[in-house]
Amino acid sequence: MSPDPTRAERVLLLVGGVIMTAVGVLFLVAPTTLEQGMGVMQPEAPARTEIRAVYGGIELAVGAFLLWCWRVPRHAASGVLFAALFALGAGLGRVVGFAVEGAVDPRNLTWGALELAGGAYAAWLVIKRGR
């Protein structure tokens, strides 16, 4: 196993870190974006605070971690593994939601496909590194 990250790993960490950071900032500043983009109702202040915490704060932290792993090469493998688990977990949550709710919204389908594809790619990079 090479301790140096591959170009693909570095790109995944940078792109993932930038996207997650941007999404986190967006939801911290404008939590009603979730309602507009995904149909999630959040009329009261406590709901907007929850959106800021989960979609803003947590995603901002994920983005910061991925960018840190991009910046500190010895942690790149951990960052790629985390990206795989994070994306696959989100995608799995959507698949379970589709099964339980019996309805597939095109927005959720699009995000789920992106999460599962990105997570699978990151998992492939982890497996490839372990060879």
Number of C-alpha atoms within 10 A of each C-alpha: 7 9 11 13 19 15 9 12 22 22 13 23 26 19 16 22 26 18 16 24 23 16 18 27 18 19 23 22 12 14 22 21 15 17 14 10 9 14 12 12 12 16 10 8 9 10 14 19 16 14 24 22 17 14 20 24 19 16 24 25 15 22 25 18 21 29 23 17 23 25 14 11 17 13 17 24 24 15 27 27 17 19 27 23 16 17 22 22 15 16 23 15 13 20 18 12 14 15 11 9 9 8 10 13 10 10 12 17 15 10 15 20 15 15 22 21 16 20 24 17 18 25 20 15 19 19 11 10 15 10 7
